[in-house]
Amino acid sequence: MHKKWLEIFETLVNIDTGFDLDSSTKLERTQFVAHFLENLGFEFHRERAAHVALKGEAPYLTLIGHLDTVFKEGETTRRPFKLEGNVVKGPGVADMKGGVVVLLAVVEEAIKKGLDGLCVILNVDEELGSKESRETFEKYARQSSCCLSFEPGGVHGEIVASRKGIASLDIQVKGIKGHASRLQEGANAVVEASHKVCQIYALNGQIGSLSVNPTIINGGEKSNITPDLCRIYCDVRFSNTDELKEFERRLEEIARTNHIERTSCEYSLNERRPAMVLMGEMKQALEEAFQKLAKRFELEHSSGGADGAFFTALGVPTLDGLGLCGGRFHSEEEFAFIDSFEERVRLSLELLDHFDKKRR
C-alpha cells in the first residue's frame, strides 16, 4: 500500500465515528473524504446520513461503503491505528475504514482510465441499520447499472457474494397482576413468554436457512407481584422472502396459542434489510475478472446484512467484500491485512470495466 493511502487510512481510523454520535457529527468529521472526491472531479452533496458524490450521468457505476463503526467516543485515543508488518489494528480497520481506502483508490484509478458515470455513497449509519440512509441507497440504486460494496473480505481473501436479510421481531405478552403467592389471582406474562421463546427458538433449522435468536427479554416489576407484561426482542436472518413469509405464518400460530390462561400476545415483524443475492450478470463479470487476473477468490454467503442488499432488491447486480481482508470484526482484536489492498483494487477495476462496456 502506497504511503498516500496509508496516511488516509490512518486518518480515517483515528477519527471516532461510533454509534453514540449523531449523523451530522460523523459527516462533519469525515468531510475530508468528500473533499478528496471533489478534487477528482466529483460533484458532492449530503443526503440523510450520507456523503454522495457523482461524476457524469446515469446509469451509474456505483461504489458504496460506510464510515461509521461500533466503537464509542474515545476508542481511537485509547486504541489508535497501529501497523505491525502486514497487519493493521485499530477501531474499524477492517469494518470498514480499510474498505473506504480501497474504494477511494479504485475511484482514482477508474478516472485515470477514463471511466465516467460514477456514483459514490458513503453513509454514517450502517452499523445502526441504515435507517436514515436507506432512502438514499434506494434512490441511486434505481439509477445504477451495478454496485460494488467495500465491506471487508474474509481472512483468506473471500468475497461476499450473498448475504442474509435482517428482520426485527418485537413480541409483547400481556398477563394479569396479582400477589406472587396467590397464583390463581394473576396470569404470569413471563411464564407465557418463556413458552413462546422456546417455540420460536425451535424454528431454527426448520425454515430453510432462516435463523431466529431471542436476544433481549424484559418482564416483571417487583419480586412479589405476578408480572403482567413481558417484552421480547429477536434477531431474525433470512436468505429470501419465502423464508420470511413462512416464518411469519408459524409466528402467527405461536402468538395466538396460549399456555397460561388469560394471557395474550402481540408482535411486530419488520424487515430491516433485504437479502442480497448473487445475480447472473455479476457472476459473468467475476468469471471474466478471474480470467484476466489469473486468480480466483472464494465466494462466501454471509449471515450478516449490509447495504448492498438495497441494490439487489431493486435488480442491480451487486458484489460485496471488496474491502481489505481481515477478521475479528466489531472487537478490540479487529485486524486487516495490508497486502490485500492491491488485488482488491485490481479486481474492482475489472468489474467496473465489465459493467462500463455493458452500458454503452
SELUM-237691 format. One record per residue (C-alpha): x, y, z. Coordinates in Angstrom, 1 decimal, decimal comma. Layout:
N
xx: X | yy: Y | zz: Z;
...
This chain:
360
xx: 0,0 | yy: 0,0 | zz: 0,0;
xx: 1,4 | yy: 3,4 | zz: -1,1;
xx: 2,3 | yy: 5,9 | zz: 1,7;
xx: -0,5 | yy: 8,2 | zz: 0,4;
xx: -3,2 | yy: 5,5 | zz: 1,1;
xx: -1,6 | yy: 4,5 | zz: 4,4;
xx: -1,9 | yy: 8,1 | zz: 5,6;
xx: -5,6 | yy: 8,4 | zz: 4,6;
xx: -6,2 | yy: 5,0 | zz: 6,2;
xx: -4,6 | yy: 6,2 | zz: 9,5;
xx: -6,5 | yy: 9,4 | zz: 9,4;
xx: -9,8 | yy: 7,6 | zz: 9,0;
xx: -9,2 | yy: 5,0 | zz: 11,7;
xx: -8,2 | yy: 7,7 | zz: 14,2;
xx: -11,5 | yy: 9,6 | zz: 13,8;
xx: -14,2 | yy: 8,4 | zz: 16,2;
xx: -17,4 | yy: 7,7 | zz: 14,2;
xx: -19,3 | yy: 5,4 | zz: 16,7;
xx: -22,9 | yy: 4,6 | zz: 17,2;
xx: -23,1 | yy: 7,1 | zz: 20,2;
xx: -22,6 | yy: 10,1 | zz: 17,8;
xx: -25,3 | yy: 11,7 | zz: 15,7;
xx: -25,1 | yy: 11,5 | zz: 11,9;
xx: -24,3 | yy: 15,2 | zz: 11,4;
xx: -21,3 | yy: 14,9 | zz: 13,7;
xx: -20,0 | yy: 11,9 | zz: 11,8;
xx: -20,5 | yy: 13,6 | zz: 8,5;
xx: -18,6 | yy: 16,7 | zz: 9,7;
xx: -15,7 | yy: 14,6 | zz: 10,9;
xx: -15,3 | yy: 12,7 | zz: 7,6;
xx: -15,7 | yy: 15,7 | zz: 5,4;
xx: -12,2 | yy: 15,4 | zz: 4,1;
xx: -13,2 | yy: 12,2 | zz: 2,2;
xx: -15,8 | yy: 14,3 | zz: 0,3;
xx: -13,0 | yy: 16,9 | zz: -0,5;
xx: -10,9 | yy: 14,1 | zz: -1,8;
xx: -13,7 | yy: 13,1 | zz: -4,2;
xx: -14,3 | yy: 16,7 | zz: -5,2;
xx: -10,6 | yy: 17,0 | zz: -6,2;
xx: -11,2 | yy: 14,1 | zz: -8,5;
xx: -13,9 | yy: 16,0 | zz: -10,3;
xx: -17,0 | yy: 14,7 | zz: -8,5;
xx: -20,0 | yy: 16,9 | zz: -7,6;
xx: -20,5 | yy: 16,3 | zz: -3,9;
xx: -23,6 | yy: 16,8 | zz: -1,7;
xx: -25,0 | yy: 15,4 | zz: 1,5;
xx: -28,2 | yy: 13,4 | zz: 1,9;
xx: -29,6 | yy: 11,9 | zz: 5,1;
xx: -26,6 | yy: 10,3 | zz: 7,0;
xx: -24,6 | yy: 10,0 | zz: 3,7;
xx: -22,0 | yy: 11,7 | zz: 1,6;
xx: -22,9 | yy: 11,4 | zz: -2,1;
xx: -20,5 | yy: 12,1 | zz: -5,0;
xx: -21,5 | yy: 12,0 | zz: -8,6;
xx: -19,4 | yy: 12,2 | zz: -11,8;
xx: -21,1 | yy: 12,1 | zz: -15,2;
xx: -24,6 | yy: 10,8 | zz: -16,0;
xx: -26,6 | yy: 7,8 | zz: -15,1;
xx: -26,7 | yy: 4,8 | zz: -15,3;
xx: -24,0 | yy: 4,9 | zz: -12,7;
xx: -21,3 | yy: 2,5 | zz: -11,8;
xx: -21,9 | yy: 2,8 | zz: -8,0;
xx: -19,4 | yy: 2,2 | zz: -5,2;
xx: -20,6 | yy: 2,2 | zz: -1,6;
xx: -19,2 | yy: 2,0 | zz: 1,9;
xx: -19,8 | yy: 3,2 | zz: 5,4;
xx: -17,7 | yy: 5,5 | zz: 7,6;
xx: -19,2 | yy: 4,6 | zz: 11,0;
xx: -18,0 | yy: 2,0 | zz: 13,5;
xx: -19,4 | yy: 0,2 | zz: 16,5;
xx: -17,0 | yy: 1,8 | zz: 18,9;
xx: -17,8 | yy: 4,6 | zz: 21,4;
xx: -16,3 | yy: 8,1 | zz: 21,5;
xx: -12,7 | yy: 7,9 | zz: 22,8;
xx: -11,8 | yy: 4,5 | zz: 21,4;
xx: -9,4 | yy: 5,9 | zz: 18,9;
xx: -7,5 | yy: 7,7 | zz: 21,6;
xx: -7,3 | yy: 4,5 | zz: 23,7;
xx: -6,5 | yy: 2,2 | zz: 20,7;
xx: -5,3 | yy: 4,2 | zz: 17,7;
xx: -4,2 | yy: 3,0 | zz: 14,3;
xx: -1,3 | yy: 0,6 | zz: 14,6;
xx: 0,7 | yy: -1,0 | zz: 11,8;
xx: 2,7 | yy: -4,2 | zz: 12,5;
xx: 4,2 | yy: -5,6 | zz: 9,4;
xx: 1,4 | yy: -6,7 | zz: 7,2;
xx: -1,3 | yy: -6,3 | zz: 9,9;
xx: -3,0 | yy: -3,1 | zz: 10,9;
xx: -5,1 | yy: -2,8 | zz: 14,0;
xx: -7,5 | yy: -0,1 | zz: 15,4;
xx: -11,2 | yy: 0,7 | zz: 15,6;
xx: -12,9 | yy: -0,3 | zz: 12,4;
xx: -9,7 | yy: -1,0 | zz: 10,4;
xx: -11,5 | yy: -3,8 | zz: 8,5;
xx: -15,1 | yy: -2,9 | zz: 9,0;
xx: -14,8 | yy: -0,8 | zz: 7,2;
xx: -12,4 | yy: 2,1 | zz: 7,1;
xx: -9,9 | yy: -0,1 | zz: 5,2;
xx: -12,7 | yy: -0,7 | zz: 2,7;
xx: -13,2 | yy: 3,0 | zz: 2,2;
xx: -9,5 | yy: 3,4 | zz: 1,4;
xx: -9,8 | yy: 0,7 | zz: -1,3;
xx: -12,9 | yy: 2,4 | zz: -2,7;
xx: -11,1 | yy: 5,7 | zz: -3,0;
xx: -8,1 | yy: 4,1 | zz: -4,7;
xx: -10,5 | yy: 2,3 | zz: -7,1;
xx: -12,2 | yy: 5,6 | zz: -8,0;
xx: -8,9 | yy: 7,4 | zz: -8,6;
xx: -7,7 | yy: 4,6 | zz: -10,9;
xx: -11,1 | yy: 4,4 | zz: -12,7;
xx: -10,9 | yy: 8,1 | zz: -13,5;
xx: -7,4 | yy: 7,7 | zz: -14,8;
xx: -8,7 | yy: 5,1 | zz: -17,1;
xx: -11,4 | yy: 7,4 | zz: -18,4;
xx: -14,4 | yy: 5,9 | zz: -16,7;
xx: -17,3 | yy: 8,3 | zz: -16,2;
xx: -20,8 | yy: 7,9 | zz: -14,8;
xx: -19,6 | yy: 7,2 | zz: -11,3;
xx: -21,6 | yy: 7,4 | zz: -8,1;
xx: -20,0 | yy: 7,1 | zz: -4,6;
xx: -22,2 | yy: 6,8 | zz: -1,5;
xx: -20,6 | yy: 6,7 | zz: 2,0;
xx: -23,0 | yy: 6,6 | zz: 4,8;
xx: -22,5 | yy: 7,0 | zz: 8,6;
xx: -25,4 | yy: 4,9 | zz: 10,0;
xx: -24,7 | yy: 1,4 | zz: 8,6;
xx: -23,9 | yy: 0,0 | zz: 12,0;
xx: -27,3 | yy: 1,3 | zz: 13,1;
xx: -29,2 | yy: -0,4 | zz: 10,3;
xx: -29,0 | yy: 2,4 | zz: 7,7;
xx: -32,4 | yy: 3,7 | zz: 8,8;
xx: -31,7 | yy: 7,2 | zz: 7,7;
xx: -29,6 | yy: 6,4 | zz: 4,6;
xx: -31,7 | yy: 3,6 | zz: 3,1;
xx: -33,8 | yy: 6,0 | zz: 1,1;
xx: -30,6 | yy: 7,4 | zz: -0,5;
xx: -29,3 | yy: 4,0 | zz: -1,4;
xx: -32,6 | yy: 3,0 | zz: -3,0;
xx: -32,8 | yy: 6,3 | zz: -4,9;
xx: -29,4 | yy: 5,8 | zz: -6,6;
xx: -30,0 | yy: 2,0 | zz: -7,0;
xx: -32,7 | yy: 2,9 | zz: -9,5;
xx: -30,1 | yy: 4,8 | zz: -11,5;
xx: -27,3 | yy: 2,2 | zz: -11,3;
xx: -26,1 | yy: -0,5 | zz: -13,6;
xx: -24,0 | yy: -2,2 | zz: -10,9;
xx: -23,0 | yy: -1,8 | zz: -7,3;
xx: -19,6 | yy: -2,6 | zz: -5,7;
xx: -19,6 | yy: -2,6 | zz: -1,9;
xx: -16,4 | yy: -2,4 | zz: 0,1;
xx: -17,2 | yy: -4,3 | zz: 3,3;
xx: -14,2 | yy: -6,4 | zz: 4,5;
xx: -13,2 | yy: -9,5 | zz: 2,7;
xx: -12,6 | yy: -12,8 | zz: 4,5;
xx: -9,5 | yy: -13,7 | zz: 6,3;
xx: -8,5 | yy: -16,0 | zz: 3,4;
xx: -9,4 | yy: -13,5 | zz: 0,7;
xx: -13,0 | yy: -14,5 | zz: 0,3;
xx: -15,5 | yy: -12,2 | zz: -1,5;
xx: -19,0 | yy: -11,8 | zz: -0,1;
xx: -21,3 | yy: -12,9 | zz: -3,0;
xx: -24,6 | yy: -13,1 | zz: -1,0;
xx: -25,9 | yy: -12,1 | zz: 2,4;
xx: -28,9 | yy: -12,8 | zz: 4,6;
xx: -31,6 | yy: -10,3 | zz: 5,1;
xx: -32,3 | yy: -8,9 | zz: 8,6;
xx: -35,7 | yy: -8,6 | zz: 10,3;
xx: -36,6 | yy: -7,4 | zz: 13,8;
xx: -39,2 | yy: -9,3 | zz: 15,8;
xx: -40,7 | yy: -7,5 | zz: 18,8;
xx: -43,1 | yy: -9,5 | zz: 21,0;
xx: -45,3 | yy: -8,3 | zz: 23,7;
xx: -47,0 | yy: -10,8 | zz: 26,1;
xx: -49,7 | yy: -9,4 | zz: 28,4;
xx: -50,9 | yy: -11,0 | zz: 31,6;
xx: -52,7 | yy: -10,0 | zz: 34,8;
xx: -51,1 | yy: -8,7 | zz: 38,0;
xx: -51,6 | yy: -10,5 | zz: 41,3;
xx: -49,9 | yy: -11,3 | zz: 44,5;
xx: -47,0 | yy: -13,6 | zz: 43,7;
xx: -48,1 | yy: -16,1 | zz: 46,4;
xx: -51,6 | yy: -16,4 | zz: 45,0;
xx: -51,1 | yy: -18,0 | zz: 41,6;
xx: -54,8 | yy: -18,1 | zz: 40,8;
xx: -55,1 | yy: -14,3 | zz: 41,1;
xx: -52,7 | yy: -13,4 | zz: 38,3;
xx: -51,7 | yy: -14,6 | zz: 34,8;
xx: -47,9 | yy: -14,7 | zz: 34,5;
xx: -46,7 | yy: -13,0 | zz: 31,3;
xx: -43,1 | yy: -14,1 | zz: 31,9;
xx: -44,1 | yy: -17,7 | zz: 32,0;
xx: -46,2 | yy: -17,4 | zz: 28,8;
xx: -43,3 | yy: -15,5 | zz: 27,2;
xx: -40,9 | yy: -18,3 | zz: 28,1;
xx: -43,1 | yy: -20,9 | zz: 26,3;
xx: -43,2 | yy: -18,7 | zz: 23,2;
xx: -39,4 | yy: -18,1 | zz: 23,3;
xx: -38,8 | yy: -21,8 | zz: 23,3;
xx: -41,3 | yy: -22,4 | zz: 20,5;
xx: -39,8 | yy: -19,6 | zz: 18,4;
xx: -36,2 | yy: -20,8 | zz: 19,0;
xx: -37,2 | yy: -24,3 | zz: 18,0;
xx: -37,9 | yy: -22,9 | zz: 14,5;
xx: -34,2 | yy: -22,8 | zz: 13,8;
xx: -33,3 | yy: -25,4 | zz: 11,1;
xx: -37,0 | yy: -25,8 | zz: 10,1;
xx: -37,3 | yy: -22,9 | zz: 7,6;
xx: -34,5 | yy: -23,1 | zz: 5,1;
xx: -31,5 | yy: -21,2 | zz: 6,4;
xx: -33,6 | yy: -18,8 | zz: 8,5;
xx: -32,3 | yy: -18,2 | zz: 12,0;
xx: -34,1 | yy: -16,6 | zz: 14,9;
xx: -32,4 | yy: -15,7 | zz: 18,1;
xx: -34,1 | yy: -14,1 | zz: 21,2;
xx: -31,6 | yy: -11,5 | zz: 22,4;
xx: -33,4 | yy: -9,2 | zz: 24,8;
xx: -36,2 | yy: -10,1 | zz: 27,3;
xx: -37,8 | yy: -7,8 | zz: 29,8;
xx: -40,5 | yy: -8,6 | zz: 32,3;
xx: -41,6 | yy: -8,2 | zz: 35,9;
xx: -41,9 | yy: -5,2 | zz: 38,2;
xx: -41,3 | yy: -6,5 | zz: 41,8;
xx: -40,4 | yy: -9,8 | zz: 43,3;
xx: -43,8 | yy: -10,3 | zz: 45,0;
xx: -46,0 | yy: -9,3 | zz: 42,0;
xx: -47,1 | yy: -11,6 | zz: 39,2;
xx: -45,8 | yy: -9,9 | zz: 36,0;
xx: -48,5 | yy: -8,6 | zz: 33,7;
xx: -46,1 | yy: -7,7 | zz: 30,8;
xx: -43,1 | yy: -9,2 | zz: 29,1;
xx: -41,3 | yy: -7,9 | zz: 26,1;
xx: -39,0 | yy: -10,0 | zz: 23,9;
xx: -36,7 | yy: -8,9 | zz: 21,0;
xx: -35,5 | yy: -11,4 | zz: 18,5;
xx: -32,9 | yy: -11,1 | zz: 15,7;
xx: -34,1 | yy: -12,8 | zz: 12,5;
xx: -31,9 | yy: -13,6 | zz: 9,5;
xx: -33,2 | yy: -15,0 | zz: 6,2;
xx: -32,0 | yy: -15,8 | zz: 2,7;
xx: -35,1 | yy: -15,0 | zz: 0,7;
xx: -38,6 | yy: -13,6 | zz: 1,2;
xx: -40,2 | yy: -17,0 | zz: 1,1;
xx: -38,4 | yy: -17,9 | zz: 4,3;
xx: -39,6 | yy: -14,8 | zz: 6,0;
xx: -43,2 | yy: -15,4 | zz: 4,9;
xx: -43,2 | yy: -18,9 | zz: 6,2;
xx: -41,6 | yy: -17,7 | zz: 9,5;
xx: -44,4 | yy: -15,2 | zz: 9,9;
xx: -47,0 | yy: -17,9 | zz: 9,3;
xx: -45,5 | yy: -20,0 | zz: 12,0;
xx: -45,2 | yy: -17,0 | zz: 14,3;
xx: -48,9 | yy: -16,2 | zz: 14,0;
xx: -49,7 | yy: -19,7 | zz: 15,2;
xx: -47,4 | yy: -19,3 | zz: 18,2;
xx: -48,8 | yy: -15,9 | zz: 19,1;
xx: -52,4 | yy: -17,0 | zz: 19,2;
xx: -51,9 | yy: -20,2 | zz: 21,2;
xx: -51,5 | yy: -19,5 | zz: 24,9;
xx: -50,3 | yy: -21,9 | zz: 27,6;
xx: -51,2 | yy: -19,6 | zz: 30,5;
xx: -54,9 | yy: -18,7 | zz: 30,7;
xx: -55,8 | yy: -15,0 | zz: 30,4;
xx: -52,6 | yy: -14,1 | zz: 28,7;
xx: -52,4 | yy: -12,6 | zz: 25,2;
xx: -49,7 | yy: -11,9 | zz: 22,7;
xx: -48,9 | yy: -9,3 | zz: 20,1;
xx: -45,9 | yy: -9,0 | zz: 17,8;
xx: -44,4 | yy: -6,9 | zz: 15,0;
xx: -42,0 | yy: -8,3 | zz: 12,4;
xx: -40,1 | yy: -5,6 | zz: 10,4;
xx: -37,6 | yy: -6,2 | zz: 7,6;
xx: -34,6 | yy: -4,0 | zz: 8,3;
xx: -32,5 | yy: -5,2 | zz: 5,3;
xx: -33,5 | yy: -7,4 | zz: 2,3;
xx: -31,3 | yy: -10,4 | zz: 1,5;
xx: -28,5 | yy: -9,9 | zz: -1,0;
xx: -28,2 | yy: -12,4 | zz: -3,9;
xx: -25,6 | yy: -13,0 | zz: -6,5;
xx: -27,1 | yy: -12,2 | zz: -9,9;
xx: -26,2 | yy: -13,8 | zz: -13,2;
xx: -24,6 | yy: -10,6 | zz: -14,6;
xx: -22,3 | yy: -10,3 | zz: -11,6;
xx: -21,3 | yy: -14,0 | zz: -11,9;
xx: -20,3 | yy: -13,4 | zz: -15,5;
xx: -18,3 | yy: -10,2 | zz: -14,6;
xx: -16,5 | yy: -12,2 | zz: -11,9;
xx: -15,6 | yy: -15,0 | zz: -14,2;
xx: -14,1 | yy: -12,5 | zz: -16,7;
xx: -12,2 | yy: -10,8 | zz: -14,0;
xx: -10,8 | yy: -14,0 | zz: -12,6;
xx: -9,5 | yy: -15,0 | zz: -16,1;
xx: -7,9 | yy: -11,6 | zz: -16,6;
xx: -6,2 | yy: -11,6 | zz: -13,2;
xx: -5,3 | yy: -15,2 | zz: -13,5;
xx: -6,5 | yy: -15,7 | zz: -9,9;
xx: -9,8 | yy: -16,8 | zz: -8,3;
xx: -11,2 | yy: -15,7 | zz: -5,0;
xx: -13,6 | yy: -17,9 | zz: -2,9;
xx: -17,2 | yy: -16,7 | zz: -2,8;
xx: -19,0 | yy: -16,8 | zz: 0,5;
xx: -22,5 | yy: -16,4 | zz: 1,9;
xx: -22,6 | yy: -14,1 | zz: 4,9;
xx: -25,2 | yy: -14,2 | zz: 7,7;
xx: -24,5 | yy: -10,5 | zz: 8,3;
xx: -26,6 | yy: -7,9 | zz: 6,5;
xx: -25,2 | yy: -4,9 | zz: 4,6;
xx: -26,2 | yy: -2,0 | zz: 2,4;
xx: -25,5 | yy: -3,8 | zz: -0,9;
xx: -28,8 | yy: -5,7 | zz: -0,4;
xx: -30,8 | yy: -2,5 | zz: -1,1;
xx: -29,4 | yy: -2,7 | zz: -4,7;
xx: -30,1 | yy: -6,4 | zz: -5,4;
xx: -33,6 | yy: -5,9 | zz: -4,1;
xx: -34,1 | yy: -3,5 | zz: -7,0;
xx: -32,5 | yy: -5,7 | zz: -9,6;
xx: -28,9 | yy: -4,2 | zz: -9,6;
xx: -26,0 | yy: -6,7 | zz: -9,9;
xx: -24,0 | yy: -6,3 | zz: -6,7;
xx: -20,9 | yy: -7,7 | zz: -5,1;
xx: -19,6 | yy: -7,2 | zz: -1,6;
xx: -16,5 | yy: -8,0 | zz: 0,4;
xx: -14,2 | yy: -5,9 | zz: -1,8;
xx: -12,6 | yy: -4,1 | zz: 1,1;
xx: -9,4 | yy: -5,1 | zz: 2,9;
xx: -9,3 | yy: -8,7 | zz: 4,1;
xx: -9,3 | yy: -9,2 | zz: 7,8;
xx: -11,1 | yy: -10,6 | zz: 10,8;
xx: -12,4 | yy: -10,3 | zz: 14,4;
xx: -14,8 | yy: -7,5 | zz: 13,2;
xx: -16,5 | yy: -5,4 | zz: 16,0;
xx: -14,0 | yy: -6,5 | zz: 18,6;
xx: -10,8 | yy: -5,0 | zz: 20,1;
xx: -8,9 | yy: -7,7 | zz: 18,2;
xx: -10,1 | yy: -6,5 | zz: 14,8;
xx: -7,4 | yy: -6,6 | zz: 12,1;
xx: -6,8 | yy: -6,0 | zz: 8,4;
xx: -4,2 | yy: -7,2 | zz: 6,0;
xx: -2,4 | yy: -4,5 | zz: 4,1;
xx: -1,2 | yy: -6,9 | zz: 1,3;
xx: -4,8 | yy: -7,4 | zz: 0,2;
xx: -5,1 | yy: -3,8 | zz: -1,0;
xx: -3,6 | yy: -4,1 | zz: -4,5;
xx: -5,5 | yy: -7,2 | zz: -5,5;
xx: -8,8 | yy: -5,7 | zz: -4,2;
xx: -8,2 | yy: -2,6 | zz: -6,3;
xx: -7,4 | yy: -4,6 | zz: -9,4;
xx: -10,4 | yy: -6,9 | zz: -9,1;
xx: -12,8 | yy: -3,9 | zz: -8,6;
xx: -11,4 | yy: -2,2 | zz: -11,6;
xx: -12,0 | yy: -5,2 | zz: -13,8;
xx: -15,6 | yy: -5,4 | zz: -12,6;
xx: -16,2 | yy: -1,8 | zz: -13,3;
xx: -14,7 | yy: -2,2 | zz: -16,8;
xx: -17,2 | yy: -5,1 | zz: -17,5;
xx: -20,2 | yy: -3,0 | zz: -16,5;
xx: -19,0 | yy: 0,1 | zz: -18,2;
xx: -18,9 | yy: -1,9 | zz: -21,5;
xx: -22,3 | yy: -3,3 | zz: -20,9;
xx: -24,0 | yy: 0,1 | zz: -20,5;
xx: -22,6 | yy: 1,5 | zz: -23,7;
